Amino acid sequence: MSRILVTGATGMVGSALTRRLVEEGHSVRIFRRPSSSLDLLGAVQDTVEHALGDIARLADLDAAMDGIGQVYHTAGYVGFGGAKARARLQAVNVRGTANVVDAALKAGVQRVVHTSSVAALGRTGDPDKLTDETNVWTPSPHNSAYARSKYDAELEVQRGIAQGLDAVLVNPSLIFGLTRPGENTQKIAEDVRDGRIPAIPAGATAVVDALDVVDGLLRAMAAGQTGERYILASENLTWLRILDAFADAFSTSLPNRRLGLVGSMRLARVTEFIGWATRTRPLITRETARQASSVYRYRNAKAREQLGCTFRPFTETAQRMAQALGRSPRGAGSP
C-alpha cells in the first residue's frame, strides 16, 4: 500500500480525510505549516507523519513528496475583499497548486486528486441554469476573486496532466461540516443557533456535507478518469431552506426579514467602509452580497453515475452539526 500525502490536512475537509485514511489503515503523511493547529486531527495527529513547509515554496513540497504514491490536494484559501486577500488567493490557490503539480511530476507519484470548487466552473447568475462539469468559464461579475483563483488552479492541474501527471479534479459545492468555532460554514450554523442572523438572503446555492466530500475524494482516487471534473453536491437549496434546516435542528427561530441584491449591496458598502476604517474583516463584502443574492444550481449526476457517490440530505447534515455544537451559550437563541 503506497504512502499518501494530504495537503491542507489541518482544515475541515483535509482533517476529516486524514482521519478516514488512517482508520482504513493507510500510511499518511500530512503537509502543513509549522504554525498550523492540529486540533481537528484529534488522535491521528500522533499517527501520521508530518512534513512542514509552505505550499508557496516548491522546495518544501519536493521534500514532502519523497516516497509518496498518492496525493490528495485539499489545501486552499477562501478569501473575499481587497488586494491582500487577492494576493493570498494567488499565492495559496494558484501558485500552491502549481507547486503541488510540479513536485508530483518530479516525484513520479501515481495519482493526484485536486480539490477544486464549483466556483471554478464559472457563474453567470442565470437562475434557470443547471451547471455541470462541461461548463465553460466566461467573464462575469458573479465570478469572485476566489472563483478565478480556483479556475486558474485547475489550469495548473491540466498543465500537469499534459506533462504526464495522472490527476483527477473534484468540485465541491458549499461544504458544511464541523471545524473550529467561527470558521467556514460552521459560523453560519453558530449564527443561527445564537440568533445572529439579521436577515435571510434571497439567493440559492448547492450544498454538500464535508463527510460526503471525503467520500468523493476517495472515490475519485480509486475510479476517477484522468483529467475529469466531478461535482460533489447534495442539493440545490435556497438560503431560506438552508438556514431553516439549522433553525429546526437548534429549535430556534429565524427573522422574517428578506434581503435582496440592492439591500445586500448597500449593507456591503457600509461594512466594507467600517472594515477599512477599523482594519477589521467586513461582515459582508460586495462579492459575498452578490453571491448570497443570486441563484446558482449544480448537477451531481456525473459523480453519482461514474464514481458511485451518494449524498446525504442537508437536514441530516444540519442535525449532525447541531448535535455537536449544542445550544447557544446565551440560551435557545432568538433574533
N, C-alpha and C positions, 0 to 999 in steps of 0.2 A: 504494500500500500504506500503510494507516494506521499511525501510530505506536502502539506498545504500551507500557503501563505494567505493571510487575511489582512488587507489594509482597512483602516477605519474600524478596527476591532473593538475600540472603546466607545463607539457610538451605539445608537439604538439598534439598528439593523445588524451592524457588524458584531456586536456583543452577543446578540441572540443567535447569529450564525455560528460564532465561535463555540458557544455553549453546545449547540446542536452537534457540531462536528466532533467535539470532544466526547460527548455522550455516545456517539456512534463509533468511537474507537480510533479516530483519525489522529495522526501526528500533526500538530498545528503549530505554526509559528505566526506570531502577530507582528505587524509593523506599526509602530506608534511613536509619537513624540515622547521625549523623556518626561515632560510635564503632564502627560495625559492621566486623567483619573481612571482608575481600574475598577471602580465600584460596580459598574454594570456587568463586569465579567464574573463577579461572585467568586466561588471557589475555584473555577477553572483558571483564574489568573496565575495560580501556582502550578498548573499542569502544562500550560502552553509555553513555548519558547518565545522570548521577547527579542525583537530586533528594533533597535532605537534609531531614530533619524527623522528627517524632514522630507516629506514627499516631493518638495520642490527641488531636492538635491538628488541628482541621478546617482551619484556615488553611494549614497546611503541605500538606495534601492538595489543597486548592484550587489551590495553585500547581503542584503536581506533575501535576495533571490537564490543565493548559492544553495544548491541541493534541493531546490523546490520543483515539484512536479505540476502542481495546480495552483492558480492564483484566483482569489475572489477579491476584486477591487471594489470595496464599498466606501472608501474614504471620499469625502466631499464636503463642500461648504455651501450652506444655504444662506444667502445674504441679500438684502434689499437696501437700497439707499444710495449714498454718494460714491465719490471716487475711491475712498478707502475700501468699501465693500466690493466694488468692481475690480480693484487691484487684487484683492484676496481671491475672488472668484477665478480670475485668470491664473493666479499662482497655484491654487489648490486643484481646481477642477480641470483646467486645460493643461497647464504645464505639468501638474502632478500626474495626470493620466498619460501624457506623452512620455514621462519618465517611467511609469509602470510598463508601458508598451516596449520602450527601448530596453529596459532591464530584462523583461521577459524574453525578448528576442535574443538578447545576448546570452541569457542563461539556458535557452533552449527548453523552456517549460512546455508541458504537454498542452495545456489549455488555460485561457484566461476567461473568466466571466466578469463582465463590466457592468456595474450598477449605474444605469443612466437614470432617466426620468421621462415621464410623458411630456414634460415641458420641452424636451429636446425634439419632439415631433413637430413643434410649431403650433401656434394658436392664431385663429382669425377672429374669434368672438362670435362666430355664427352659431346661434343656439340650436339649430337643426342638424349641425354636422356631427356625425359619429366617427371620430378619428380612429384609424387603425395604424398598423406598423408601416404601411406604404405611403403615409402622408409625406408630402414634400415640403420642406421648410421654405417659407416665404416671409419677407419682412412684414412686420405688423406691430402696432403699438401694444398688442397683447403679449408679445414676446419680451419677457423681462431680461435683465442682465443675467440673472441666474439661468434662464432658459437658453440664452445664447451661449453661455459657458458650457452647459451640458451638451448642446449641439456641437460645439467646437471639440469637446472631449470625444464625442462619437466619431468625429472626423479623424482624430488621432488613432482611435481603435481601428478604423477602417484602413488607415495608412499602414498600421502594423500588419493587418491581415494581408494587404497587398505585398508586404515584405516577407510573408510566410508564417505569420502568427496565427494560431488556432484560437479564435476568440468568439464569444457569444455575448450579446447585449440584452439586458432586461430593462424594461421601462416601467417602474412602479408609478402608480398614481399617488395621491396624497396618503402618506403612510401614517397610520395611527398605532401607537404602541407605548409601552412603558419605558420611561427613561428617567432623567433627573428632573426634580421639581423646576417648573418654569421653562423647560426646554421643549422645542419642537411642538408636535401636536398634543403632547401631554398638557401643555399650558392651556389649550382650548378646553380640555376636559376639566382642568382645575378651575378655569374661569367660570364654567357652567356650575360646577359644584359650589363655588364661593359667591355666586351671584354677581359676577363682574362682567357679564355680557350686556353692554349698553343698548345694543340694537342688533337685529338679525340681518345679515347681508342678503341681497336679492338674488345672488348667483347660485351656481351649482357646479359640482365637480365630481370626479371619481375618487373613491376611497379604497383602501386596502389595509388589511391587518399586517403588522410587522412580521408575525409568525408565518403568514402566507407568502410574504416576500422571501423569507428564508427558505421556505419550501421551493419556491420558484427558482431561486438561485441554485439550489442543489439539483433540481431537475434540468436546468439549463446546462449545468456542468455535465450531467450524465447523458442528456439526449438532445440538447440544442444543436441546431445546424450552424456551422461556422458562418459568421457574418450576419446572422439574422437577429432581428429585434423581437422581443416578446413583451407585450404589455401585461403587467401584473395589476389587475384592478378587480375589485369585487362588485361594486355597484356605483351607478351614476345617481347622485343624490343632491337635492337642494341643500343649501346651508341650513334652512329651517329643519329639514329632516335629520341632518347631522347633529345639530345642537339639541333637537328634541329627543334624540336617542340617548344623549348624555343626561338630559333633564330627567327622563324616565328612569335611567339607571341610578341616578343620585337621589331620586324622589324630590326634586326641586322644581323650580319654575323658570320660564323664560319671559323676557319683556315682550310686550305687544308691538313695540316699535320695529319698523322695517326701514332699512337704509339702502336706497338706490344708488346709482352711479354718481349722480350730481351731489347728493349729500355726502357720499363717501369721499369724493374728491375734495370737497370743501373741508371736511374733517382732516383729511390727509395733509392739506396745505398748512393747516393750523398746527398739527402735531409735528410736522417736519420743521416748521419755524421754531417751535418750542425745543425740539431736539437739537437744532442748530444753536440756539441761544444758550441752552444748558449743557450742551455737549453730551447728550444722552440719546439713547436709541428711541426713535419716534414710535408712538403707539401704533400708527398705521402710516404707510407711505403711499404715494400715488400709484406705484406699481401694484402693491397689495390691494389697494382700494379697487383698482380696475379689475383685478383678477377675482376678488370676492364678489363683485357685482355682475360678473359675466357668467355665461353658461358654457362649460366645457364637458364634453361627453366622449367616452372611450369604449372601444370594443375589445373584449378579452378572449375572443374565440380562438385565436392562434395559440395562446398559451394553454388553453384548456384542451384543444384538439391535438396539438403536436407534442406538448410536454406532459399532458395529463394533470395539469394544475386544477385544484379545486379552491374555492374561495368562500370563507365563512361570511354570513350576513353581518352587516355593520352593527346591528343590535347586539350581536354576540360579542363583538369587539368592545362596544361601549360598556356592556355589563362586566366584561373581564377587567377593563381598566378601572371602572368604578369600584369594583370589589377590592382591588389592590390599593386604590387611592383613599378610600374611606370617606367619611363625612367631612364637611368643612370644619376647620378649626373654629369658625365663628358660629357653627351650628348648621342647620339644614341649608341655609343659603337661599336668599330670595331677592331678586332685584327690587 
